Amino acid sequence: FKLRCHSKQWYQRRVRGIKAVDTQIEQSRNRGKHAELTAREVMGCTGETRFFESVGRMFVLETQETIIEQLKDRATYNRDTITKLENQKTYLNKSLKESEDALRELVESKKSVASK
């Protein structure tokens, strides 16, 4: 009974971890897409347009090139984050599958010992 309870808790933690990683991936995709779309809009503006960046509770005047560069950096950072999170999710899924297989083997071996 103790083994089952521990395994069940471990399994639930892994499943929650996978769901959390899925949520983080989706958030990173949304942030990256937002940065890319904003960069496109900024590139379409004329040279007369003034751009301000939020810094704490104030706004700082920035050049169009600086804003575009920052947005591209954010998009790149989010793509890298997504890659790392997908690798983490693959590891968690693999770990979960291995644990399920080990537990299945344990149950089968206990059944075979009990039936003898």
C-alpha contacts under 8 A as a table, 3 or more apart, distances in Angstrom:
res1	aa1	res2	aa2	distance
1	F	4	R	5.19
1	F	5	C	6.22
2	K	5	C	5.15
2	K	6	H	6.12
3	L	6	H	5.16
3	L	7	S	5.96
4	R	7	S	5.02
4	R	8	K	5.90
5	C	8	K	5.12
5	C	9	Q	6.23
6	H	9	Q	5.20
6	H	10	W	6.12
7	S	10	W	5.02
7	S	11	Y	5.94
8	K	11	Y	5.01
8	K	12	Q	6.13
9	Q	12	Q	5.08
9	Q	13	R	6.20
10	W	13	R	5.12
10	W	14	R	6.28
11	Y	14	R	5.15
11	Y	15	V	6.23
11	Y	96	L	7.13
12	Q	15	V	5.08
12	Q	16	R	6.10
13	R	16	R	5.08
13	R	17	G	6.04
14	R	17	G	4.90
14	R	18	I	6.20
14	R	92	L	6.88
14	R	96	L	6.79
15	V	18	I	5.10
15	V	19	K	6.26
16	R	19	K	5.06
16	R	20	A	6.09
17	G	20	A	5.03
17	G	21	V	6.21
17	G	92	L	7.77
18	I	21	V	5.10
18	I	22	D	6.21
18	I	89	K	6.02
18	I	92	L	6.61
18	I	93	N	7.42
19	K	22	D	4.99
19	K	23	T	6.26
20	A	23	T	5.06
20	A	24	Q	6.24
21	V	24	Q	4.99
21	V	25	I	6.11
21	V	85	L	6.35
21	V	86	E	7.88
21	V	88	Q	7.73
21	V	89	K	6.40
22	D	25	I	5.10
22	D	26	E	6.26
22	D	89	K	7.73
23	T	26	E	5.15
23	T	27	Q	6.20
24	Q	27	Q	5.06
24	Q	28	S	6.11
24	Q	85	L	7.59
25	I	28	S	5.14
25	I	29	R	6.15
25	I	81	T	7.84
25	I	82	I	5.51
25	I	85	L	6.40
25	I	86	E	7.44
26	E	29	R	5.07
26	E	30	N	6.25
27	Q	30	N	5.11
27	Q	31	R	6.18
28	S	31	R	5.07
28	S	32	G	5.99
28	S	78	N	5.39
28	S	79	R	7.54
28	S	81	T	7.03
28	S	82	I	6.37
29	R	32	G	5.13
29	R	33	K	6.02
29	R	78	N	6.85
29	R	79	R	7.48
29	R	82	I	7.20
30	N	33	K	5.11
30	N	34	H	6.02
31	R	34	H	5.04
31	R	35	A	6.20
31	R	75	A	7.46
31	R	78	N	6.99
32	G	35	A	5.13
32	G	36	E	6.21
32	G	74	R	6.66
32	G	75	A	4.41
32	G	76	T	7.53
32	G	78	N	5.33
32	G	79	R	6.91
33	K	36	E	5.10
33	K	37	L	6.09
33	K	75	A	7.16
34	H	37	L	5.24
34	H	38	T	6.03
35	A	38	T	5.15
35	A	39	A	6.06
35	A	71	L	5.22
35	A	72	K	6.99
35	A	74	R	6.43
35	A	75	A	5.65
36	E	39	A	5.09
36	E	40	R	6.32
36	E	71	L	6.78
36	E	72	K	6.80
36	E	75	A	6.17
37	L	40	R	5.14
37	L	41	E	6.39
38	T	41	E	5.10
38	T	42	V	6.15
38	T	71	L	7.40
39	A	42	V	5.05
39	A	43	M	6.10
39	A	67	I	7.80
39	A	68	I	5.44
39	A	71	L	5.84
39	A	72	K	7.05
40	R	43	M	5.14
40	R	44	G	6.43
41	E	44	G	5.19
41	E	45	C	6.77
42	V	45	C	5.36
42	V	64	Q	7.15
42	V	67	I	7.90
42	V	68	I	6.86
43	M	64	Q	7.76
43	M	68	I	7.19
45	C	49	T	6.47
46	T	49	T	5.71
47	G	64	Q	7.81
50	R	61	L	7.20
50	R	62	E	7.61
50	R	63	T	7.52
50	R	64	Q	7.74
51	F	61	L	5.83
51	F	62	E	5.53
51	F	63	T	6.44
51	F	64	Q	6.48
51	F	67	I	7.58
52	F	59	F	5.72
52	F	60	V	5.21
52	F	61	L	4.45
52	F	62	E	5.61
53	E	59	F	5.35
53	E	60	V	5.18
53	E	61	L	6.46
53	E	62	E	6.60
53	E	67	I	7.82
54	S	57	R	7.10
54	S	58	M	5.97
54	S	59	F	4.55
54	S	60	V	6.48
55	V	58	M	5.39
55	V	59	F	5.72
55	V	60	V	6.85
56	G	59	F	7.89
62	E	66	T	6.43
62	E	67	I	6.75
63	T	66	T	5.28
63	T	67	I	6.46
64	Q	67	I	5.23
64	Q	68	I	6.19
65	E	68	I	5.13
65	E	69	E	6.06
66	T	69	E	5.12
66	T	70	Q	6.15
67	I	70	Q	5.15
67	I	71	L	6.20
68	I	71	L	5.14
68	I	72	K	6.16
69	E	72	K	5.12
69	E	73	D	6.15
70	Q	73	D	5.03
70	Q	74	R	6.23
71	L	74	R	5.05
71	L	75	A	6.26
72	K	75	A	5.08
72	K	76	T	6.17
73	D	76	T	5.09
73	D	77	Y	6.04
74	R	77	Y	5.04
74	R	78	N	6.16
75	A	78	N	5.17
75	A	79	R	6.27
76	T	79	R	5.09
76	T	80	D	6.26
77	Y	80	D	5.14
77	Y	81	T	6.14
78	N	81	T	4.89
78	N	82	I	6.10
79	R	82	I	5.11
79	R	83	T	6.36
80	D	83	T	5.14
80	D	84	K	6.36
81	T	84	K	5.13
81	T	85	L	6.09
82	I	85	L	5.06
82	I	86	E	6.01
83	T	86	E	5.18
83	T	87	N	6.29
84	K	87	N	5.15
84	K	88	Q	6.24
85	L	88	Q	4.90
85	L	89	K	6.08
86	E	89	K	4.95
86	E	90	T	6.15
87	N	90	T	5.07
87	N	91	Y	6.29
88	Q	91	Y	5.10
88	Q	92	L	6.22
89	K	92	L	5.02
89	K	93	N	6.08
90	T	93	N	5.17
90	T	94	K	6.08
91	Y	94	K	5.09
91	Y	95	S	6.05
92	L	95	S	5.05
92	L	96	L	6.04
93	N	96	L	5.03
93	N	97	K	6.11
94	K	97	K	5.12
94	K	98	E	6.18
95	S	98	E	5.17
95	S	99	S	6.19
96	L	99	S	5.14
96	L	100	E	6.18
97	K	100	E	5.09
97	K	101	D	6.21
98	E	101	D	5.12
98	E	102	A	6.16
99	S	102	A	5.04
99	S	103	L	6.04
100	E	103	L	5.14
100	E	104	R	6.05
101	D	104	R	5.03
101	D	105	E	6.20
102	A	105	E	5.13
102	A	106	L	6.18
103	L	106	L	4.99
103	L	107	V	6.20
104	R	107	V	5.21
104	R	108	E	6.21
105	E	108	E	5.09
105	E	109	S	6.07
106	L	109	S	5.15
106	L	110	K	6.18
107	V	110	K	5.15
107	V	111	K	6.19
108	E	111	K	5.03
108	E	112	S	6.19
109	S	112	S	5.09
109	S	113	V	6.18
110	K	113	V	5.10
110	K	114	A	6.01
111	K	114	A	5.09
111	K	115	S	6.09
112	S	115	S	5.23
112	S	116	K	6.48
113	V	116	K	5.41
